[in-house]
Amino acid sequence: MYSTFTLAYRYLMHWITASSGKGHGVHSPFVYEFVRNVLMQPSRDPRFNTIEAVRSHFLQDHSTTLPIEDRGAGSRISTSSVRSVSSIARTALKSPQYAQLLYRMIRYYTIDGVLELGTSLGITTRYLSAAQPKNGVTSIEGAPALAAFTAERLQKEGYDQVTVLTGDFSEHLERALSSMHGSKLIFMDGNHQYQPTMEYFHTIVRYINEEDILVVDDIHWSAEMEKAWEDLKKNERATCFVDLFFMGIVFFRKDFKEKQCFAIRF
């Protein structure tokens, strides 16, 4: 993974060279519409306050500890095999800005089902479910204790449309994809290594449809993830790529005659 200094420098370079977050300089009607109607459109849902209250509770929970079996590239902050809930909440959760963007994407494109690779404490999972995809949310978590903790919390909070699966992504991915019907959003947020990321991507592409959306987290987190992001662009099924620095979005629309790649400030 990149050092904090390197990541900050690369983010600065992204900000300088990327297109405006208001859509200026984006010469694609589809992506311009995405920027104006999804990326920059504020989210308003009273359930957000409830979700953020849960986040606040996790940030203050120093006493609950969980054994973490990290199957991915690890944490930038902690390498401990036993971590407090507060430590996980500080380092492993998506910000409201990005979690609400996923919510808006589901709502705007009327996504039917969501698959999340990497549940963690389920804050993003709550946002995905709040968007009310009609076929619900399936989330896969590799750390058994963390998966059990989050699944129990989600059930108690009434997230009946969320299914948490425990194990390596590769154990569940193909079966989960084959059971999904209609349009889908797939959020890859775990195991930030080149080889697994590409393996998951190639599995996902076998089940992809034109209206589906793939979101890859932390595409600039390391040299491996940047290589993976560049190699994703070579796939013939993927036609449009939006680089938000901390998140990459892939569309598979067949009406694009050539690949479209945009870096956008967000």
C-alpha positions in Angstrom: 0.0 0.0 0.0 1.1 3.6 -0.6 2.3 5.6 2.3 0.1 8.4 3.6 2.4 11.0 1.9 2.4 9.2 -1.4 -1.4 8.8 -1.4 -1.8 12.5 -0.6 0.5 13.5 -3.5 -1.3 11.2 -5.9 -4.7 12.7 -4.8 -3.3 16.2 -5.4 -2.3 15.2 -8.9 -5.7 13.7 -9.5 -7.4 16.9 -8.3 -5.3 19.0 -10.6 -5.9 16.9 -13.7 -9.4 15.6 -13.2 -12.5 17.1 -14.7 -14.8 19.4 -12.7 -17.2 17.8 -10.3 -19.9 19.9 -11.9 -19.6 18.3 -15.2 -17.6 20.9 -17.1 -15.2 19.3 -19.6 -17.0 16.0 -19.6 -17.7 15.3 -23.3 -20.1 12.4 -22.8 -23.8 12.8 -22.5 -24.1 9.7 -20.3 -21.3 10.7 -17.9 -22.4 14.3 -17.9 -25.9 13.1 -16.8 -24.2 10.9 -14.2 -22.2 13.8 -12.8 -25.2 16.2 -12.7 -27.9 13.8 -11.5 -26.0 11.3 -9.4 -22.6 12.5 -8.4 -23.5 16.0 -7.4 -27.1 15.6 -6.4 -27.4 15.8 -2.6 -29.0 12.8 -0.9 -31.9 13.4 1.5 -33.2 10.4 3.5 -34.0 10.5 7.2 -32.5 7.0 7.6 -29.0 8.5 7.0 -29.2 10.1 10.5 -29.9 6.7 12.0 -27.0 5.1 10.1 -24.6 7.8 11.1 -25.7 7.4 14.8 -24.6 3.7 14.4 -21.3 4.8 13.0 -20.8 7.2 16.0 -21.6 4.4 18.4 -19.0 2.1 16.7 -16.4 4.9 16.9 -16.9 5.1 20.6 -17.0 1.4 21.3 -13.5 0.7 22.6 -14.4 -2.3 24.8 -15.8 -4.7 22.2 -13.0 -6.5 20.4 -13.1 -9.0 17.5 -10.5 -11.4 16.2 -9.9 -10.3 12.6 -8.7 -12.9 10.0 -7.5 -10.5 7.3 -7.5 -12.3 4.0 -6.7 -9.2 2.0 -3.9 -6.6 1.8 -4.4 -5.5 5.4 -5.0 -2.2 7.1 -2.9 0.9 6.5 -3.2 1.7 10.3 -3.4 -1.6 12.2 -2.0 -5.1 11.7 -3.4 -6.5 14.9 -5.3 -9.8 14.7 -7.6 -8.6 17.5 -9.1 -5.2 17.0 -11.6 -3.0 18.8 -14.8 -2.0 17.1 -13.7 1.6 17.4 -10.4 0.8 15.6 -12.2 -0.9 12.8 -14.7 2.0 12.5 -11.9 4.5 12.3 -10.0 2.7 9.5 -12.3 0.5 7.5 -15.6 2.3 6.9 -16.5 4.4 3.8 -17.3 8.0 4.5 -20.9 9.3 4.3 -20.0 11.0 1.0 -19.1 7.8 -0.8 -21.7 5.6 0.9 -24.4 8.1 -0.1 -23.2 8.1 -3.6 -23.7 4.3 -3.8 -27.2 4.9 -2.4 -27.9 7.5 -5.2 -26.6 5.2 -7.9 -29.0 2.4 -6.8 -31.9 4.8 -6.7 -31.2 6.7 -10.0 -30.5 3.6 -12.1 -33.3 1.6 -10.3 -30.9 -1.3 -9.4 -32.7 -4.5 -8.6 -30.0 -6.2 -6.4 -26.7 -5.4 -4.8 -23.7 -7.6 -4.0 -21.1 -6.2 -1.6 -17.6 -7.8 -1.3 -16.4 -6.7 2.2 -19.1 -6.2 4.8 -16.9 -4.9 7.7 -19.2 -3.3 10.3 -22.0 -2.9 7.7 -22.2 0.9 7.6 -22.1 0.9 3.8 -24.3 -2.1 3.8 -26.9 -0.1 5.6 -26.8 2.6 3.0 -27.1 0.1 0.2 -30.1 -1.4 1.9 -31.7 2.0 2.5 -31.7 2.6 -1.2 -34.3 -0.3 -1.3 -33.1 -2.5 -4.2 -36.1 -4.7 -4.7 -34.1 -8.0 -4.5 -32.1 -6.9 -1.4 -28.4 -6.8 -0.6 -26.0 -9.7 -0.3 -22.7 -9.0 1.5 -19.7 -11.2 1.8 -17.2 -10.9 4.7 -14.1 -13.0 5.1 -13.6 -12.5 8.9 -16.0 -14.9 10.7 -16.2 -12.9 14.0 -16.8 -9.7 12.2 -19.4 -11.2 9.9 -21.3 -12.7 12.9 -21.1 -9.4 14.8 -22.4 -7.3 11.9 -25.1 -9.8 10.8 -26.5 -9.8 14.3 -26.5 -6.0 14.5 -28.2 -5.7 11.1 -30.9 -8.2 12.1 -31.6 -6.4 15.3 -31.9 -3.1 13.4 -34.5 -4.6 11.1 -32.4 -5.0 7.9 -34.3 -8.0 6.7 -33.3 -7.5 3.1 -29.6 -8.0 3.9 -27.9 -11.4 3.7 -24.4 -11.7 5.2 -22.3 -14.6 3.9 -19.0 -15.6 5.7 -15.9 -16.8 3.9 -13.5 -16.0 1.1 -15.1 -14.0 -1.7 -14.2 -16.8 -4.1 -16.2 -19.3 -2.1 -19.5 -17.4 -2.6 -19.0 -15.0 -5.5 -20.1 -17.2 -8.5 -23.1 -18.6 -6.6 -24.2 -15.2 -5.4 -24.0 -13.7 -8.9 -25.9 -16.6 -10.5 -28.8 -16.1 -8.1 -29.1 -12.4 -8.9 -31.9 -11.3 -11.2 -32.4 -8.0 -13.0 -30.0 -5.1 -12.8 -27.3 -5.2 -10.2 -24.7 -3.1 -8.5 -21.5 -4.9 -7.3 -19.3 -3.1 -4.8 -15.8 -4.6 -4.4 -14.4 -3.4 -1.1 -12.0 -6.0 0.2 -8.8 -7.8 -0.6 -6.9 -4.9 -2.2 -4.4 -7.1 -4.1 -4.0 -7.3 -7.8 -4.5 -11.1 -8.5 -7.6 -11.6 -6.4 -9.1 -8.3 -7.7 -8.6 -9.5 -11.3 -10.0 -13.0 -10.5 -13.1 -11.5 -8.9 -13.5 -9.1 -11.9 -13.3 -11.9 -14.5 -15.9 -13.9 -12.6 -18.2 -10.9 -12.3 -17.9 -10.1 -16.0 -19.3 -13.6 -16.9 -22.6 -12.6 -15.2 -22.7 -8.9 -16.2 -25.5 -7.3 -18.1 -25.6 -3.9 -19.9 -27.5 -2.2 -17.1 -25.2 -3.4 -14.4 -22.7 -1.3 -12.5 -19.4 -2.3 -10.9 -17.8 -0.2 -8.2 -14.2 -0.8 -7.2 -13.1 0.7 -3.9 -9.6 2.2 -3.3 -8.3 2.1 -6.9 -5.3 4.2 -6.0 -4.6 2.5 -2.6 -1.5 0.8 -3.9 0.5 0.2 -7.1 -1.3 -3.2 -7.3 -4.7 -1.6 -7.2 -3.7 1.0 -9.8 -2.5 -1.8 -12.1 -5.7 -3.7 -11.5 -7.7 -0.6 -12.4 -5.7 -0.1 -15.6 -6.1 -3.7 -16.6 -9.9 -3.6 -16.0 -10.0 -1.0 -18.8 -8.8 -3.6 -21.3 -11.8 -5.8 -20.9 -14.0 -5.6 -24.0 -17.3 -5.8 -22.0 -16.5 -2.7 -19.9 -17.1 0.4 -21.9 -17.1 3.4 -19.5 -14.8 4.2 -16.5 -15.2 6.9 -13.9 -12.2 7.5 -11.6 -13.1 9.4 -8.4 -9.7 8.5 -6.9 -11.0 6.7 -3.8 -13.5 4.8 -5.9 -13.7 3.6 -9.5 -17.0 3.0 -11.4 -17.4 0.8 -14.4 -20.4 0.8 -16.8 -21.1 -1.8 -19.4 -23.4 0.1 -21.8 -23.3 -1.3 -25.3 -24.2 1.9 -27.0 -20.7 3.3 -26.4 -18.8 2.9 -29.7 -15.5 3.3 -28.0 -14.2 3.1 -24.4 -14.7 6.2 -22.3 -12.5 7.0 -19.3 -12.9 10.0 -17.1 -11.2 11.2 -13.9 -13.6 13.5 -12.0 -13.2 15.5 -8.8 -15.6 14.4 -6.0 
